[in-house]
Amino acid sequence: MSDELRFDERAAIITGAGNGLGKAHALELARRGAMVVVNDLGGAVDGSGNDTSAAQAVVDEIKAAGGIAVANTGSVTDPAAAKRMTEQAIDEFGRLDIVVNNAGILRDKAFHNSDLENWQAVIDVHLTGAYNVTLPAYQHMREQGSGRIVMTSSPAGLYGNFGQTNYSSAKMGLVGFARAIKQEGGRKGVSANVIAPTADTRMTEGLLGTLADDTPPELITAVVGYLCHDSCELNGEVLACAGGRVARVFVGATPGIFDRNLTIDMVAENIEEICAEEGYTVPDNVGDEMGLILEGLKANPKD
Ligand SMILES: NC(=O)c1ccc[n+]([C@@H]2O[C@H](COP(=O)([O-])OP(=O)(O)OC[C@H]3O[C@@H](n4cnc5c(N)ncnc54)[C@H](O)[C@@H]3O)[C@@H](O)[C@H]2O)c1
């Protein structure tokens, strides 16, 4: 116990922390010494309604266990309310070190039956909500020279899922978001990493089948807590986690083919080789991709 990673003197914002994963993150970080802004508007899984008692109940639980926390009942979709989260951390705790973007809703529908309202609602909470909360926090962290940001993506975003074009788009958007923050924030001591969890919460009620009993939120918190800790040197990475499994997920590029006179027919003839995974690389940034293009050009001089 004595050598466990601690968060004393660290302040965290955790969005959507009134239930499920966010609640587990808030309780554990607070147990390990963090001062936590517990944000939750207390809505239903589809985002409807609100109940200010959700955030307060978690704050009460943290305080009863001797921890430090304050409730925030704003919506991540409201830029002013999101900015208030950073201000609240600084007003109440004197600092801000950690943001876990976790608030989320579902509006599932097969794409052919989808509508703009449900598309927008899901993008607003997951992707724009993370933007709203992260921007003021990031500005503060950048000045401070340190900070840890965690985005909550999903296997549905990384791999795609039936009925979830809105959710999958938002969740993959968060990967690009974190990858771009990595490029900008890394040199300022700010990291942004991503989790792609699977866990038994109200959001997945009835969906996980036999996995439900073995996928408690606390096993996701183990990964989030590590990514939030000062000692974590990862930046821009995606960790899939569930039931105690933790694995890195990355975007790889196959060696493919290179021909300066490429035609439609050549792509068709070589599509298997283009897609073959052997010898793939994992570009770190756009510069790496440009390097691969340059390499190909050099190896294939003009006739
Ligand atoms: N449970 C899983 O298996 C799973 C899988 C992949 C991704 N996720 C993601 O993990 C996150 C947490 O989900 P969960 O499973 O704990 O679900 P949950 O429904 O238990 O918790 C989500 C919380 O977010 C809050 N919330 C929703 N909209 C909000 C808003 N606009 N502002 C502030 N709070 C808001 C809700 O009130 C709720 O308490 C979500 O982003 C979800 O998409 C969960």
The ligand as a Gaussian input file, in Angstrom:
#p B3LYP/6-31G(d) Opt

LIG

0 1
 N      -19.269000       1.384000     -20.306000
 C      -18.603000       1.024000     -21.392000
 O      -18.430000      -0.174000     -21.722000
 C      -18.036000       2.071000     -22.284000
 C      -17.417000       1.645000     -23.468000
 C      -16.817000       2.581000     -24.277000
 C      -16.849000       3.920000     -23.917000
 N      -17.490000       4.310000     -22.771000
 C      -17.500000       5.732000     -22.465000
 O      -17.172000       5.919000     -21.106000
 C      -17.768000       7.127000     -20.633000
 C      -18.509000       6.850000     -19.357000
 O      -19.615000       5.995000     -19.638000
 P      -20.316000       5.061000     -18.565000
 O      -20.338000       3.711000     -19.147000
 O      -19.738000       5.277000     -17.229000
 O      -21.811000       5.615000     -18.663000
 P      -22.759000       6.330000     -17.581000
 O      -24.019000       6.638000     -18.300000
 O      -22.808000       5.513000     -16.359000
 O      -21.979000       7.687000     -17.231000
 C      -21.938000       8.774000     -18.085000
 C      -22.137000      10.009000     -17.242000
 O      -21.978000      11.167000     -18.080000
 C      -22.911000      12.134000     -17.630000
 N      -23.172000      13.105000     -18.694000
 C      -23.821000      12.904000     -19.860000
 N      -23.882000      14.032000     -20.567000
 C      -23.262000      14.977000     -19.840000
 C      -23.001000      16.355000     -20.053000
 N      -23.434000      16.986000     -21.152000
 N      -22.314000      17.040000     -19.112000
 C      -21.888000      16.420000     -17.977000
 N      -22.127000      15.114000     -17.723000
 C      -22.807000      14.401000     -18.643000
 C      -24.148000      11.334000     -17.285000
 O      -25.016000      12.062000     -16.431000
 C      -23.519000      10.112000     -16.636000
 O      -23.423000      10.239000     -15.232000
 C      -18.641000       7.627000     -21.788000
 O      -17.946000       8.609000     -22.523000
 C      -18.840000       6.395000     -22.638000
 O      -19.131000       6.704000     -23.976000
 C      -18.092000       3.420000     -21.958000

